[in-house]
Amino acid sequence: MELNIVCRKFAALTPHELYENLRLRSDVFVVEQQCIFLDLDNKDQHCYHLLLYGRDELVASSRLVPAGVSYAEMSIGRVVTSKMVRGTGVGRKLMQASIDQMYALFGQGPIKIGAQLYAKKFYESLGFVQTGEVYVEDGIDHIHMVKP
């Protein structure tokens, strides 16, 4: 699948891009994972948003968070892929593009994530290492991981 990558600061997102991103996050996190949580946490406005489009449809996105917003380190959050592209490598492309963009935007340095536990091996394959114990967030097991 040919992917088009868009990365914009929150204020530069078009209304259509913002809606598509929030819709995808809601579809996966709230509906599919049945997780009732406040997605709109007042961090989006301080972040860049990486959007992956396939055939003019948003298929994956992530939030690129500067240091000091979620953690002392810069971080990648709200990593989400549409059900229709899972198992095709889009998630790996999303994370690699997110990591590359983080370094381009904020310079070299550690990247911290709060990963869902089931995805630990995936993140380890990208160079992240577990840095803490399992914790429950919104009813789902998570771990903190850092890419040094």
TORKOL-139161 format. One record per residue (C-alpha): residue number from 1; residue in three letters; x, y, z. Coordinates in Angstrom, 2 decimals. Example, Ala and Ser with C-alpha at 12.3 -4.5 7.8 and 13.67 -1.06 7.14 Angstrom:
TORKOL-139161
[r 1 "ALA" [12.30 -4.50 7.80]] [r 2 "SER" [13.67 -1.06 7.14]] 
//
This chain:
TORKOL-139161
[r 1 "MET" [0.00 0.00 0.00]] [r 2 "GLU" [1.31 3.41 -1.00]] [r 3 "LEU" [1.35 5.68 2.06]] [r 4 "ASN" [1.30 9.45 2.21]] [r 5 "ILE" [2.80 10.85 5.41]] [r 6 "VAL" [1.66 14.19 6.82]] [r 7 "CYS" [3.18 15.73 9.95]] [r 8 "ARG" [1.77 18.97 11.30]] [r 9 "LYS" [1.73 20.95 14.49]] [r 10 "PHE" [-1.79 20.96 15.98]] [r 11 "ALA" [-2.62 24.52 14.86]] [r 12 "ALA" [-1.67 23.65 11.26]] [r 13 "LEU" [-4.02 20.66 10.98]] [r 14 "THR" [-6.95 21.26 8.70]] [r 15 "PRO" [-10.38 20.75 10.25]] [r 16 "HIS" [-10.73 17.63 8.06]] [r 17 "GLU" [-7.37 16.19 9.25]] [r 18 "LEU" [-8.24 16.89 12.88]] [r 19 "TYR" [-11.65 15.25 12.54]] [r 20 "GLU" [-10.22 12.16 10.80]] [r 21 "ASN" [-7.54 11.78 13.48]] [r 22 "LEU" [-9.95 12.11 16.40]] [r 23 "ARG" [-12.40 9.77 14.66]] [r 24 "LEU" [-9.73 7.08 14.15]] [r 25 "ARG" [-8.60 7.37 17.78]] [r 26 "SER" [-12.20 7.11 18.96]] [r 27 "ASP" [-12.93 4.14 16.67]] [r 28 "VAL" [-9.98 2.16 18.05]] [r 29 "PHE" [-9.49 3.29 21.64]] [r 30 "VAL" [-13.10 3.85 22.71]] [r 31 "VAL" [-15.20 1.58 20.50]] [r 32 "GLU" [-12.90 -1.30 19.54]] [r 33 "GLN" [-10.95 -1.51 22.82]] [r 34 "GLN" [-14.06 -0.58 24.82]] [r 35 "CYS" [-12.04 1.90 26.84]] [r 36 "ILE" [-13.90 4.83 28.34]] [r 37 "PHE" [-11.30 7.56 28.80]] [r 38 "LEU" [-10.78 11.23 28.10]] [r 39 "ASP" [-8.84 11.21 24.83]] [r 40 "LEU" [-8.96 15.00 24.63]] [r 41 "ASP" [-6.44 15.65 27.40]] [r 42 "ASN" [-5.20 19.16 26.48]] [r 43 "LYS" [-1.87 17.76 25.22]] [r 44 "ASP" [-2.74 17.66 21.50]] [r 45 "GLN" [-2.34 21.43 21.21]] [r 46 "HIS" [1.35 21.17 22.23]] [r 47 "CYS" [2.19 18.32 19.85]] [r 48 "TYR" [2.86 17.43 16.27]] [r 49 "HIS" [0.55 14.86 14.69]] [r 50 "LEU" [1.82 12.28 12.24]] [r 51 "LEU" [-0.89 11.06 9.87]] [r 52 "LEU" [-0.54 8.16 7.42]] [r 53 "TYR" [-2.93 8.09 4.50]] [r 54 "GLY" [-3.55 5.15 2.19]] [r 55 "ARG" [-5.82 5.69 -0.78]] [r 56 "ASP" [-6.78 9.13 0.57]] [r 57 "GLU" [-8.03 7.64 3.83]] [r 58 "LEU" [-6.39 8.05 7.24]] [r 59 "VAL" [-5.11 4.59 8.21]] [r 60 "ALA" [-2.75 5.38 11.12]] [r 61 "SER" [-1.58 8.23 13.32]] [r 62 "SER" [0.57 9.13 16.28]] [r 63 "ARG" [1.12 12.10 18.54]] [r 64 "LEU" [4.67 13.48 18.75]] [r 65 "VAL" [5.05 14.98 22.19]] [r 66 "PRO" [7.82 17.42 23.15]] [r 67 "ALA" [9.76 16.82 26.36]] [r 68 "GLY" [7.98 18.14 29.44]] [r 69 "VAL" [4.41 17.60 28.21]] [r 70 "SER" [3.77 13.94 29.10]] [r 71 "TYR" [7.18 12.96 30.52]] [r 72 "ALA" [10.51 14.64 31.15]] [r 73 "GLU" [11.61 12.98 27.88]] [r 74 "MET" [10.05 13.52 24.47]] [r 75 "SER" [7.46 10.87 23.73]] [r 76 "ILE" [5.25 9.25 21.14]] [r 77 "GLY" [1.64 8.66 22.08]] [r 78 "ARG" [-1.84 7.92 20.77]] [r 79 "VAL" [-0.32 5.38 18.37]] [r 80 "VAL" [-3.23 3.99 16.38]] [r 81 "THR" [-3.81 1.96 13.23]] [r 82 "SER" [-7.08 1.26 11.50]] [r 83 "LYS" [-8.32 -2.33 11.75]] [r 84 "MET" [-8.28 -2.58 7.96]] [r 85 "VAL" [-4.46 -2.24 7.75]] [r 86 "ARG" [-3.33 -4.27 10.75]] [r 87 "GLY" [-0.91 -7.03 9.86]] [r 88 "THR" [0.29 -5.21 6.72]] [r 89 "GLY" [3.34 -3.46 8.22]] [r 90 "VAL" [1.65 -0.06 8.47]] [r 91 "GLY" [2.16 0.02 12.26]] [r 92 "ARG" [5.91 -0.46 11.84]] [r 93 "LYS" [6.01 2.25 9.15]] [r 94 "LEU" [4.05 4.56 11.46]] [r 95 "MET" [6.43 4.03 14.37]] [r 96 "GLN" [9.59 4.34 12.25]] [r 97 "ALA" [8.28 7.56 10.69]] [r 98 "SER" [7.34 8.80 14.18]] [r 99 "ILE" [10.83 8.09 15.55]] [r 100 "ASP" [12.52 9.73 12.54]] [r 101 "GLN" [10.26 12.77 12.82]] [r 102 "MET" [10.89 13.06 16.59]] [r 103 "TYR" [14.65 13.30 15.99]] [r 104 "ALA" [14.13 15.79 13.14]] [r 105 "LEU" [11.84 18.01 15.25]] [r 106 "PHE" [13.37 17.75 18.71]] [r 107 "GLY" [16.92 16.42 18.18]] [r 108 "GLN" [18.51 13.18 19.34]] [r 109 "GLY" [17.56 11.96 22.78]] [r 110 "PRO" [15.59 9.31 24.59]] [r 111 "ILE" [11.98 8.73 23.58]] [r 112 "LYS" [9.61 7.45 26.27]] [r 113 "ILE" [6.31 5.70 25.63]] [r 114 "GLY" [3.50 4.24 27.69]] [r 115 "ALA" [2.93 1.05 25.70]] [r 116 "GLN" [0.08 -1.41 25.92]] [r 117 "LEU" [1.67 -4.57 27.32]] [r 118 "TYR" [0.54 -6.79 24.44]] [r 119 "ALA" [2.69 -4.68 22.06]] [r 120 "LYS" [5.93 -5.01 24.09]] [r 121 "LYS" [7.74 -7.23 21.55]] [r 122 "PHE" [6.75 -4.89 18.70]] [r 123 "TYR" [8.26 -1.88 20.49]] [r 124 "GLU" [11.34 -3.88 21.51]] [r 125 "SER" [11.90 -4.64 17.81]] [r 126 "LEU" [12.11 -0.86 17.29]] [r 127 "GLY" [14.76 -0.42 20.01]] [r 128 "PHE" [12.56 0.39 23.02]] [r 129 "VAL" [13.34 -1.21 26.40]] [r 130 "GLN" [11.00 -1.68 29.35]] [r 131 "THR" [11.80 0.71 32.21]] [r 132 "GLY" [9.15 -0.05 34.80]] [r 133 "GLU" [6.58 -2.45 36.12]] [r 134 "VAL" [3.23 -3.21 34.53]] [r 135 "TYR" [0.55 -0.67 35.42]] [r 136 "VAL" [-3.12 -0.48 34.54]] [r 137 "GLU" [-4.35 2.54 32.62]] [r 138 "ASP" [-7.99 2.76 31.59]] [r 139 "GLY" [-8.41 -0.97 32.30]] [r 140 "ILE" [-5.52 -2.04 30.00]] [r 141 "ASP" [-2.07 -3.31 31.12]] [r 142 "HIS" [0.70 -0.90 30.12]] [r 143 "ILE" [4.46 -0.55 30.58]] [r 144 "HIS" [6.81 2.39 30.27]] [r 145 "MET" [9.48 1.90 27.63]] [r 146 "VAL" [12.34 4.10 26.45]] [r 147 "LYS" [14.31 4.19 23.22]] [r 148 "PRO" [17.72 5.42 24.42]] 
//
